[in-house]
Amino acid sequence: MNFELILVPTRWKLRKAIKAVNEVMADLLVVKHPDKTFIGRIARGFEFQGYWFHTTGVGVAQKTVDRMMAKVTQLYERGASIGRIGDYLRRWVGWVKGGLWGCCCWVALLVLVAAFWLCVDHTLHSIY
């Protein structure tokens, strides 16, 4: 799997870069996946490698957060221990921190997510 990210300052340099990429891909007989290709202004924002890039900064993409929540839900439904879920969340937070170095707001959000799941588990165990 290859990931390319090309940022250019002007429309004309963008056209030149697109032409060069298309020529190389044609020579390699490779086709761009339409859902994984974004050509446009950075001001609109774009997702790359699980992060959301925008002129205002970088954050975790919503799809990435949704997948994390789905994974935690799946672990819980399969009877994973709190320790196992906690391990997954710690690794996920480490990944987020690696890409968003110094972004405390996401770490606070992830702590809230972990606390939420601990409360859900405690509540369900007391009911059953």
N, C-alpha and C positions, 0 to 999 in steps of 0.2 A: 504494500500500500504506500503510495506517495502522496504527500500533502504539499501543495505549493501555495504560497501566499505572496502575491505581487502587489505592492502599493506604489502608485506613481502620482506625481503632483499635478499632471495636466492630462487633458483628454487626448492630446496627440501622442503623448508617451504611452498612454493606456492602449490606444489603437495599435501602436507599434509592438507593445508587449503581447497583446492578444494575438496579433498576427504571428509573432515568433512562437508562442506557445502552441497555437493551432498547427503550424507547420511541423513542429517537433512531434506533436501527438499524431498527426497524420502519417509521418514517417514511421512511427512506432506501431501504427494501426491500433491506437488507443482512442477511446471515445470518452468525452466528459459526461459524467452523470448529471442530469439536469437538476436533481435535488441537492447535489453537493457542489454546485457551481454558482458562484455569485460574481457578477460583473456589474459594478455600479459605484455610486458615490458612497464613501465611507460614512458620510453624515447620516445615511439611512440606517447604518449599523449592520453588522453581519456576525454570524456565528462561525467559529473556527476552533476545532479541537476541544469542544465543550465549554468554551468561553464566549461571551458576547462582547464584541468590540464596537465602540461608538466614539464619536468625537469627544464625548464627555468622560470617557474612561473605559475600563475593562471590568467585566463582572462575569459571574457564572451564568451560562445560558439557561433559560427557563426549562428547556428540554432536558438539560443535565440534572436540574433539581427534580424534575418530574420522574426521571429514571431512578434517581437515588431513592425517592419516596416509594416508588414501585418495588424496588429491590428490598427495602426495609419491610414493606408490607408483606412481600413474598416470604422473606425470612421468618417473619412473625407467624404467618399462616402455616408455615411448615414446622412450627414448633421450635425454632431456633432459640437458644438461651439468650438471656439479656447480655451475657458476655460476648456471644457471637455477634449479636446486633451492634453492640458497642464497638467491637473490633472493626466491623465494617464501617461504621460511622467515623471512627478515628482515622482509618485509612483514607476515607473519602475526604475528610477535613484536611488531612495532610496533602492530598492531591490539590485541593482547592487552594490551600495556602501556598503551595509551590507555584501556582500560576498567578495568584493574586497577592504576591508578597506585600505585606503591610496593610492589607485591607481588613481591618478589624470588624467591619460591619457584617461580613459574611461569616466570620467565626462566631459572632454573637448569634446569628440566625441558626447556625448549625447546632449550637449548644441548646437553643430552644427546641429544635427538632428532636434532638436526643432526649431532652427532658420530657417532651410530649410522649415519645414512645415508651419511656419508662413509666409514665403515669398510666398510659393505656394498658400496659402489661400488668401493673399492680392492680388496676381496677378490674380487669378481666379475671385475674387470679382470685381476687376476693369474691367475685360473683360465683365462680365455679368452684 
